[in-house]
């Protein structure tokens, strides 16, 4: 028993301790003969134990109670099983308490509850993003078929970013991983078609999803009208940090030369709305999209709370 988390204590009918075995060091005192729960536990826990033991004496039935004690390493939990001890005549002569430490179980339960709350929170955020994508895609689609094609592509983009976030235990994803998942698959020769410059920031989950969406919109436009529609076309993606308005920001820039007028420069389509409105608003940042002489440049400024640098 000395190498276990189980303790056994015996009290008389007046709840004075007579003997004990394997008492945890976190209890503030050793239950010496004649001491009571008030000598061992904080007032609130001692009162709860006393009430439970009174009930055992009155009913003759076993009782179970959990107590929580403060320790140097945080709280410690104990499950207390209280049984009546009867003499040969069947009269209750005392109380036997078996205490089992359940701290690790409680901490696992707390961790699980925290994870479930986090999953619920992120799931709601994800559903909100999907709803927004569906609404905006429908607004700028001429036919049901057109809507389905574009919506499926955007869902696949979201799923790819979400896979990265999930595989990192919800920490997020680095920029180069997002580029590999959202842009490289559109390239005939990734090594030739995509040039990466600057730093490789680690984006938090929200930033990973929205930057991934921006990269998807840029890549789809590019493969249709821009550099990625040619085998020798080149897209340059750079990421640099800077100080703006007394805060650190990440400046993400997409540059490419197009042989045709980019679709994003036309009327207010979902692509331009997503790039200039939805994505920066979701990150509390700013963005600009410009086209000139067949070239397209997209600049996204991301505040420091959305990313980390190695």
C-alpha positions in Angstrom: 0.0 0.0 0.0 2.9 2.4 0.7 3.7 2.5 -3.1 0.1 3.1 -4.1 -2.2 6.1 -4.2 -4.5 4.5 -1.7 -4.9 5.6 2.0 -6.9 4.0 4.7 -8.0 5.8 7.9 -10.1 4.9 10.9 -12.2 7.1 13.1 -14.5 6.5 16.1 -18.1 7.6 16.2 -17.1 11.1 17.2 -14.9 11.3 14.1 -11.6 11.3 16.0 -8.8 9.5 14.2 -7.5 6.4 15.8 -5.1 5.2 13.1 -4.1 5.7 9.5 -2.0 4.2 6.8 -0.2 5.7 3.8 -1.4 9.3 4.3 -0.5 11.6 1.3 2.1 14.2 2.0 -0.1 16.9 0.5 -2.5 16.7 3.5 -1.5 19.5 5.9 -1.1 17.2 8.9 -0.8 13.6 9.8 -4.0 12.3 11.4 -2.6 11.6 14.9 -4.8 9.9 17.4 -7.5 12.3 18.6 -7.3 14.7 15.7 -10.3 15.3 13.4 -10.9 16.3 9.8 -10.6 20.0 10.8 -7.0 19.3 11.7 -6.2 17.8 8.3 -8.2 19.7 5.7 -9.3 23.2 4.7 -12.5 24.3 6.4 -14.8 23.8 3.5 -13.6 20.3 2.7 -13.6 19.3 6.4 -17.2 20.3 6.6 -18.2 18.3 3.5 -16.4 15.3 4.9 -18.1 15.7 8.3 -21.5 15.9 6.6 -20.9 12.8 4.6 -19.7 10.8 7.6 -22.7 11.9 9.7 -24.9 10.5 6.9 -23.1 7.2 7.0 -23.6 6.9 10.8 -27.3 7.8 10.5 -28.1 5.5 7.5 -25.4 2.8 7.8 -24.9 3.2 4.1 -21.6 3.7 2.3 -20.9 7.3 1.0 -18.5 8.7 -1.7 -17.2 12.2 -1.9 -14.4 14.0 -3.8 -12.2 16.6 -2.2 -9.8 19.0 -3.8 -6.6 20.3 -2.0 -4.2 22.9 -3.1 -0.6 21.8 -3.5 2.7 23.3 -4.8 2.1 21.8 -8.2 -1.6 22.8 -8.4 -4.7 21.1 -7.1 -4.8 17.5 -6.1 -8.0 15.5 -6.1 -9.0 12.5 -3.8 -11.9 10.2 -4.0 -13.1 9.3 -0.5 -15.0 6.1 0.2 -16.6 6.2 3.6 -17.9 2.9 5.2 -19.4 2.2 8.6 -17.5 -0.2 10.8 -19.9 -2.4 12.8 -19.1 -4.4 16.0 -20.3 -7.9 16.7 -23.7 -6.6 17.7 -24.1 -4.8 14.4 -23.7 -1.4 16.0 -21.7 1.2 14.2 -18.5 1.6 16.2 -16.5 3.8 13.8 -15.8 5.0 10.3 -13.4 3.5 7.7 -12.3 6.0 5.0 -10.5 4.8 1.9 -8.9 7.7 0.0 -7.7 7.2 -3.6 -5.8 10.0 -5.3 -7.4 10.7 -8.7 -5.4 13.8 -9.7 -4.2 12.4 -13.0 -7.7 11.3 -14.0 -9.0 14.8 -13.2 -6.3 16.5 -15.1 -7.0 14.3 -18.1 -10.7 15.1 -17.8 -9.9 18.8 -17.7 -7.6 18.6 -20.7 -10.3 16.7 -22.6 -13.0 19.2 -21.8 -10.6 22.0 -22.9 -10.0 20.2 -26.2 -13.7 19.6 -26.8 -14.4 23.3 -26.2 -11.6 24.2 -28.6 -12.9 21.8 -31.2 -16.4 23.2 -30.8 -15.1 26.8 -31.1 -13.0 26.0 -34.2 -15.8 24.0 -35.8 -18.2 26.9 -35.5 -15.6 29.2 -37.0 -15.1 26.8 -39.9 -18.8 26.5 -40.5 -19.0 30.3 -40.6 -16.2 30.4 -43.2 -18.0 27.8 -45.3 -21.3 29.7 -45.1 -19.5 32.9 -46.2 -17.9 31.1 -49.1 -21.2 29.6 -50.2 -23.0 32.9 -50.0 -20.3 34.9 -51.9 -19.8 32.1 -54.5 -23.6 32.0 -55.1 -23.7 35.8 -55.4 -21.1 35.8 -58.2 -22.1 32.6 -60.0 -24.3 32.8 -63.1 -25.5 29.2 -63.1 -25.9 26.3 -60.6 -23.2 24.4 -62.5 -20.8 27.4 -62.2 -21.6 27.7 -58.5 -20.9 24.0 -57.9 -17.5 24.0 -59.7 -16.3 27.1 -57.9 -17.7 26.1 -54.5 -16.2 22.6 -54.6 -12.8 24.1 -55.5 -12.9 26.5 -52.5 -14.1 23.7 -50.2 -11.1 21.6 -51.3 -8.8 24.5 -50.7 -10.3 24.9 -47.2 -10.0 21.2 -46.5 -6.3 21.2 -47.6 -5.5 24.1 -45.2 -7.6 22.4 -42.4 -5.6 19.2 -42.8 -2.4 21.1 -42.1 -3.9 22.8 -39.1 -5.2 19.4 -37.7 -1.9 17.6 -38.3 -0.2 20.3 -36.2 -2.5 19.7 -33.3 -4.3 22.9 -34.1 -1.2 25.1 -33.9 -1.5 26.3 -37.5 0.7 25.9 -40.6 3.8 27.5 -42.0 3.5 29.6 -45.2 5.5 27.2 -47.4 3.2 24.3 -46.4 0.2 26.4 -47.5 1.9 27.3 -50.8 2.7 23.6 -51.4 -1.0 22.7 -50.8 -2.7 25.6 -52.6 -0.4 26.6 -55.4 2.1 23.9 -56.3 -0.6 21.5 -57.5 -1.4 24.0 -60.3 2.2 24.1 -61.6 3.6 22.2 -64.5 7.1 22.5 -63.0 6.9 23.7 -59.3 10.6 24.4 -59.0 10.5 26.6 -62.1 7.0 28.1 -61.7 7.1 29.2 -58.1 9.8 31.4 -56.4 9.8 31.9 -52.7 11.5 34.9 -51.1 11.9 36.1 -47.5 10.9 34.4 -44.3 8.6 31.3 -43.7 6.2 32.4 -40.9 4.1 30.0 -38.9 0.5 31.1 -39.2 -2.1 30.5 -36.5 -5.2 28.4 -37.5 -7.4 31.3 -38.5 -4.6 32.9 -40.5 -3.7 29.5 -42.2 -7.3 29.0 -43.4 -7.7 32.5 -44.8 -4.3 32.9 -46.3 -4.9 29.4 -47.8 -8.1 30.7 -49.4 -6.3 33.8 -50.8 -3.6 31.6 -52.3 -6.2 29.4 -53.8 -8.0 32.3 -55.5 -4.7 33.7 -56.8 -3.6 30.3 -58.1 -7.0 29.5 -59.8 -6.8 33.0 -61.5 -3.2 32.4 -62.5 -3.8 29.0 -64.0 -6.7 30.4 -66.0 -5.3 33.8 -67.1 -1.9 34.4 -65.6 1.6 33.0 -65.3 0.6 29.5 -64.3 -1.3 29.1 -67.6 2.1 28.8 -69.3 4.7 26.2 -68.7 7.5 28.8 -68.3 5.4 31.2 -66.2 6.7 32.4 -62.9 4.9 33.4 -59.7 7.0 35.1 -57.0 5.7 34.9 -53.4 7.6 36.9 -50.8 7.1 37.3 -47.0 8.9 40.0 -45.0 8.3 41.5 -41.6 8.0 45.3 -41.0 6.9 47.8 -38.3 3.7 49.6 -39.1 1.9 52.0 -36.7 3.9 50.8 -33.7 3.2 47.1 -34.4 5.0 44.3 -36.2 3.3 43.0 -39.4 4.0 40.4 -42.0 3.9 41.6 -45.6 2.9 38.8 -48.0 3.2 39.7 -51.7 2.2 37.7 -54.8 3.7 38.9 -58.1 3.2 37.5 -61.6 3.2 38.5 -65.2 0.1 37.6 -67.1 -0.4 37.2 -70.9 -4.1 38.1 -70.6 -6.1 40.5 -68.5 -6.6 38.8 -65.1 -10.2 37.8 -64.3 -9.8 39.4 -60.8 -9.5 42.9 -62.3 -12.9 42.7 -63.8 -16.2 43.3 -62.0 -16.6 42.6 -58.3 -16.2 38.8 -58.4 -15.8 36.6 -55.4 -12.0 36.4 -56.0 -11.4 40.1 -55.7 -13.9 40.3 -52.8 -12.1 37.5 -50.9 -8.7 38.9 -51.5 -9.4 42.6 -50.8 -12.2 42.3 -48.2 -12.8 38.9 -46.6 -9.2 37.7 -46.0 -7.8 41.0 -44.6 -10.9 41.6 -42.5 -10.6 38.1 -41.0 -7.0 38.8 -40.0 -7.5 42.5 -38.9 -5.1 43.4 -41.7 -5.1 45.2 -45.0 -4.8 44.1 -48.7 -4.5 45.6 -52.1 -4.8 44.0 -55.6 -3.4 45.7 -58.7 -2.9 44.9 -62.3 -0.7 46.8 -64.8 0.9 45.9 -68.1 -0.3 42.4 -67.9 1.1 41.9 -64.4 -0.7 41.2 -61.2 0.4 42.1 -57.7 -1.4 41.2 -54.4 -0.2 42.6 -51.1 -1.6 41.3 -47.8 -0.5 42.9 -44.5 -0.9 40.5 -41.5 -0.7 41.8 -37.9 1.7 40.0 -35.5 -1.0 38.2 -33.5 -1.6 36.0 -36.5 1.9 34.5 -37.0 5.2 33.5 -35.4 8.7 33.5 -36.7 11.2 30.7 -36.1 
